[in-house]
């Protein structure tokens, strides 16, 4: 309750009052224009901050959306005589649609190449604005009606309007960042392969962020267009895009107030140091360089750390001795009948290397199936092919009676097939609890509006799944770590988080890739009990593992691979005594003795 | 060879090591065991310079290397096989091995000789020598990380869970290889989850718990009391 009050005070009332009061402090036209400019730049930067800080993409073509918003609104108002508010909305829609097109085109590329695509897009709009003079007026400019028709809003009112929109956008984005939207974007940014394995369609989410960014860019452009009675094409240069990105970085990527700080700097500096006009690019360069070197998380990020350092409690030592209690049964809401997984003649070839070459196996509903074999025998490749990370070269994969061959991993996850990874793939920027909520992605229904406005429905859904996630964390024995950042946990704890996250999807089929790796024998016993409890809840399990005690005590059936082919199959006793398996993999009696610590004098000789 | 005194390390906000002291003598194999999160990897990383300690000292052959950067420590002849392999994924197996020989660059003959020795140790690496390291299986990458560290004939070899992801047969070979390398003159500091296996090849062992040394004894004596060791692992 107190927290809520604080939020309303510091996040809504105080900033709104400041925005309202500014014109009384600076009652001249010049300052008002600058403030208005800061206002719409704030919106432009906030959109880019979402794209960069949350979805991990980059755009150096913000000027395209800004320009489309501006010209779209201006031309619809002048040529078609649309009322200005309607024209502004249309301008935003135009920029949004264009953003969707660019976003879809840009999906195929990432990093450096994505930046190039956006630069090209920006240039396109810049050239159109300057050269299509019949339409845009080019450098000669275009006359635009103001907001409010005949009683055109004065500069003070227009500034209030822009400032208020900036605040609303920021509050909306704040809500969004703390909803499943922000979480999902951060998850995709952190590990695409894991996100897909939980049913998150990463392409859709990336385009979504791009579209949202374009919409906000368009809004900023529309607000710019109607600020004065006239504007020219001179504004729409590459400089707009660069300044927006600089503002994001200086302000603090991924922070909530960073865009305002960044916008104030990139607008304010060149304006108030006008006599240094020729120098201001140099000045920017210097500030950017200093930020990158000294404040890698920007001004707001650095301030946040400073405040935490002063007020923050010195973190409690994470000496979290997990209690060796009895393993609880699988929570009932996770219990299932499982699904039978049938693999027929599976082959995966990489440029002539036959990593997997014609494997058939059936994992019956509710059984624990072990997959073992020498290093490089094709175990992980098999799992990757089953979960849709690799496309099989040949063969057929069937889930219950449905053919799922070649389905992508996010589609499979939505059918209830998920996995853990040999090299743990947690969403490191998220807390343990948030990792689990990302795991529940396929069950979450609340939409964008709910997330933007924090509507009761969305909050209720969030609360329900938080409770579910806490139950799962208790089941795996790490509920005390729920609010820790995933990256701060030890290796063994991270393994448990990964399993818990997979359970949050409520899977029918769960594939575990080396769950015992990096655990000592006491921890392995606990992990074995945990997996057994999961199996007893009915979830079909495929376990790749080298820890033979675990495999032999846990599995109903074991399949042994070597050189990409199946060399043995059966119950543990059969496999254990199979001469081919002993020869290729187990290493005979030596290995049994190894765990008792006897063999080494012998091996060492 | 290596003397760690009252070492303290902070990880982020939390203290991971609360003053750890240990010694590794010339020619020894020393095993470090303990449960997950006890601080084993942190200790190794501060010995090889990947983590800066908040207090205490690290000495190598009587010379303080506290707070030195990893590249300088490596140049003194300390090899590190990190947890999680960290092979150069875009380069071939052979290029990875050549990069491991950075400290003895220039000595072509010795590099060739060492590479043959490593290929003989893990024939699988020889079969895959022209393949990009990122395309190897997890266990094969583990072999590569091990061999890469040996390419420059380190005086002190620091191993962080070398058995992780290896098939049982290979684990036996690996433990044999560690013994063999040790006999050839390399001192070894080993973190390993197969505790009994590690203690059985070690001269001495330390048990780490919550960032402190809880137990220190010879490998044989620690092995003789499995219940005691066990109580620190769970």
Boltz contact constraints between the chains, C-beta under 6 A:
constraints:
  - contact:
      token1: [A, 315]
      token2: [B, 13]
      max_distance: 6.0
  - contact:
      token1: [A, 315]
      token2: [B, 14]
      max_distance: 6.0
  - contact:
      token1: [A, 317]
      token2: [B, 14]
      max_distance: 6.0
  - contact:
      token1: [A, 317]
      token2: [B, 15]
      max_distance: 6.0
  - contact:
      token1: [A, 318]
      token2: [B, 14]
      max_distance: 6.0
  - contact:
      token1: [A, 319]
      token2: [B, 210]
      max_distance: 6.0
  - contact:
      token1: [A, 324]
      token2: [B, 234]
      max_distance: 6.0
  - contact:
      token1: [A, 374]
      token2: [B, 167]
      max_distance: 6.0
  - contact:
      token1: [A, 375]
      token2: [B, 137]
      max_distance: 6.0
  - contact:
      token1: [A, 375]
      token2: [B, 139]
      max_distance: 6.0
  - contact:
      token1: [A, 375]
      token2: [B, 140]
      max_distance: 6.0
  - contact:
      token1: [A, 375]
      token2: [B, 167]
      max_distance: 6.0
  - contact:
      token1: [A, 376]
      token2: [B, 137]
      max_distance: 6.0
  - contact:
      token1: [A, 376]
      token2: [B, 140]
      max_distance: 6.0
  - contact:
      token1: [A, 422]
      token2: [B, 138]
      max_distance: 6.0
  - contact:
      token1: [A, 488]
      token2: [B, 12]
      max_distance: 6.0
  - contact:
      token1: [A, 490]
      token2: [B, 36]
      max_distance: 6.0
  - contact:
      token1: [A, 490]
      token2: [B, 37]
      max_distance: 6.0
  - contact:
      token1: [A, 491]
      token2: [B, 36]
      max_distance: 6.0
  - contact:
      token1: [A, 492]
      token2: [B, 36]
      max_distance: 6.0
  - contact:
      token1: [A, 517]
      token2: [B, 164]
      max_distance: 6.0
  - contact:
      token1: [A, 517]
      token2: [B, 165]
      max_distance: 6.0
  - contact:
      token1: [A, 518]
      token2: [B, 164]
      max_distance: 6.0
  - contact:
      token1: [A, 520]
      token2: [B, 193]
      max_distance: 6.0
  - contact:
      token1: [A, 520]
      token2: [B, 195]
      max_distance: 6.0
  - contact:
      token1: [A, 520]
      token2: [B, 233]
      max_distance: 6.0
  - contact:
      token1: [A, 522]
      token2: [B, 233]
      max_distance: 6.0
  - contact:
      token1: [A, 522]
      token2: [B, 234]
      max_distance: 6.0
  - contact:
      token1: [A, 546]
      token2: [B, 167]
      max_distance: 6.0
  - contact:
      token1: [A, 548]
      token2: [B, 168]
      max_distance: 6.0
  - contact:
      token1: [A, 585]
      token2: [B, 167]
      max_distance: 6.0
  - contact:
      token1: [A, 586]
      token2: [B, 168]
      max_distance: 6.0
  - contact:
      token1: [A, 587]
      token2: [B, 168]
      max_distance: 6.0
  - contact:
      token1: [A, 587]
      token2: [B, 169]
      max_distance: 6.0
  - contact:
      token1: [A, 587]
      token2: [B, 172]
      max_distance: 6.0
  - contact:
      token1: [A, 590]
      token2: [B, 172]
      max_distance: 6.0
  - contact:
      token1: [A, 591]
      token2: [B, 168]
      max_distance: 6.0
  - contact:
      token1: [A, 594]
      token2: [B, 197]
      max_distance: 6.0
  - contact:
      token1: [A, 597]
      token2: [B, 196]
      max_distance: 6.0
  - contact:
      token1: [A, 597]
      token2: [B, 200]
      max_distance: 6.0
  - contact:
      token1: [A, 597]
      token2: [B, 223]
      max_distance: 6.0
  - contact:
      token1: [A, 600]
      token2: [B, 200]
      max_distance: 6.0
  - contact:
      token1: [A, 600]
      token2: [B, 201]
      max_distance: 6.0
  - contact:
      token1: [A, 603]
      token2: [B, 172]
      max_distance: 6.0
  - contact:
      token1: [A, 603]
      token2: [B, 175]
      max_distance: 6.0
  - contact:
      token1: [A, 603]
      token2: [B, 176]
      max_distance: 6.0
  - contact:
      token1: [A, 604]
      token2: [B, 179]
      max_distance: 6.0
